[in-house]
């Protein structure tokens, strides 16, 4: 499982010209799920995500977590995080989870984050989405758990 966590001032998802979700300060998280992933990876990644101290304190140091600042999460499923570009010019996606497994784990991850006391909004699984964000910093963290 792979996460791209971006610290944002705001983020939104639009589908077919209609605003689906938007957040203020917090994270935009792109989540890629492989065919080998299970709930075990979700639990570790949720805890790590909530505990990351990447927001600035009064001294300007990255020393505060998402719960400490009262931030939100916009969670977007992105199977292309498992693109294999080693051969040819067209990426392969053999390692990406099939849609039924990916959707279940995606929704389970959102639930785990909410159980941590965070307001979580989501895109629409499998939809063609337009994602907008104002990256703060910029700060972008890659988390992976096999």
C-alpha positions in Angstrom: 0.0 0.0 0.0 1.3 3.4 -0.9 0.3 6.9 0.3 1.2 10.3 -1.1 0.4 12.7 1.7 0.4 16.4 0.8 0.0 19.0 3.5 -2.6 21.4 2.2 -4.3 24.7 2.9 -7.2 23.4 1.0 -8.2 20.7 -1.5 -11.2 19.6 -3.5 -12.4 16.9 -5.8 -14.8 17.5 -8.8 -16.5 14.8 -10.9 -18.3 15.7 -14.1 -18.2 19.4 -13.2 -19.8 18.9 -9.8 -17.9 19.5 -6.5 -17.9 16.2 -4.6 -15.7 17.1 -1.6 -13.5 19.8 -0.2 -11.4 20.4 2.8 -9.5 23.2 4.5 -6.2 22.8 6.2 -4.9 19.3 6.6 -3.9 16.5 4.1 -4.8 15.5 0.6 -3.9 11.7 0.6 -3.6 9.7 -2.6 -3.9 6.0 -1.8 -2.7 3.2 -4.0 -3.6 -0.4 -3.0 -1.9 -3.4 -4.3 -3.3 -6.9 -4.9 -1.4 -8.2 -1.9 -2.6 -5.6 0.6 -4.9 -6.3 3.6 -6.2 -4.6 6.7 -2.8 -5.1 8.4 -1.2 -2.4 6.2 -4.2 -0.1 6.8 -3.9 -0.1 10.5 -0.2 0.7 10.5 -0.6 3.5 7.8 -3.6 5.0 9.6 -1.7 5.3 12.9 1.4 6.7 11.1 -0.6 9.2 9.2 -2.3 10.5 12.3 0.9 10.7 14.3 3.0 12.4 11.6 4.3 15.7 12.9 4.5 17.8 9.8 2.7 21.0 10.8 4.7 23.9 12.2 4.6 24.9 15.9 5.1 28.4 17.2 8.8 28.2 16.6 8.3 27.3 12.9 9.4 23.7 13.4 7.5 20.7 12.0 6.3 19.5 15.4 2.5 19.2 15.3 0.3 16.4 14.1 -3.0 16.6 12.2 -5.1 16.0 15.3 -3.2 18.8 17.1 -4.1 21.4 14.5 -7.7 20.1 14.0 -7.1 19.4 10.4 -9.1 17.4 7.8 -8.3 14.8 5.2 -9.4 14.5 1.6 -8.7 10.8 0.6 -8.5 9.9 -3.1 -8.0 6.4 -4.5 -5.3 6.3 -7.1 -4.4 2.9 -8.6 -1.8 4.6 -10.9 0.5 4.7 -7.9 1.2 1.0 -8.8 2.1 1.8 -12.4 5.0 -0.3 -13.7 6.9 1.7 -16.3 10.0 -0.5 -16.6 9.1 -1.9 -20.0 7.8 -0.1 -23.0 6.0 3.3 -23.0 2.7 2.3 -21.6 2.5 1.6 -17.8 1.3 -1.8 -16.6 -1.0 -2.1 -13.6 -0.7 -5.8 -12.7 0.3 -5.0 -9.1 -2.8 -2.8 -8.5 -5.6 -4.4 -6.5 -8.7 -5.4 -8.4 -11.5 -2.8 -7.9 -13.6 -4.8 -5.4 -10.6 -5.3 -3.0 -9.3 -1.8 -3.6 -12.6 -0.1 -2.8 -13.1 -2.1 0.4 -9.7 -1.2 1.7 -10.1 2.4 0.6 -13.3 2.7 2.6 -11.8 0.8 5.5 -8.9 3.2 5.6 -11.2 6.2 5.6 -13.0 4.7 8.6 -9.8 4.1 10.5 -8.8 7.7 10.0 -12.2 8.8 11.2 -11.9 6.6 14.3 -8.8 8.6 15.1 -10.9 11.7 15.4 -10.3 13.2 12.0 -12.9 14.6 9.6 -12.4 12.6 6.4 -13.9 13.3 3.0 -13.4 11.2 0.0 -13.5 11.3 -3.8 -15.7 8.9 -5.7 -14.0 5.5 -6.1 -13.3 4.6 -9.8 -14.5 8.0 -11.1 -12.6 10.3 -13.4 -11.8 13.0 -10.8 -10.3 16.5 -11.0 -8.3 17.2 -7.9 -7.3 20.7 -6.9 -5.1 21.6 -4.0 -3.0 24.3 -2.4 0.1 22.5 -1.2 1.4 24.1 2.0 5.2 24.3 2.1 5.2 22.4 -0.2 5.3 19.3 2.0 4.8 15.9 0.4 5.4 12.7 2.2 5.5 9.2 0.7 4.5 6.3 3.0 4.6 2.7 2.0 3.8 -0.5 3.8 4.2 -3.9 2.2 
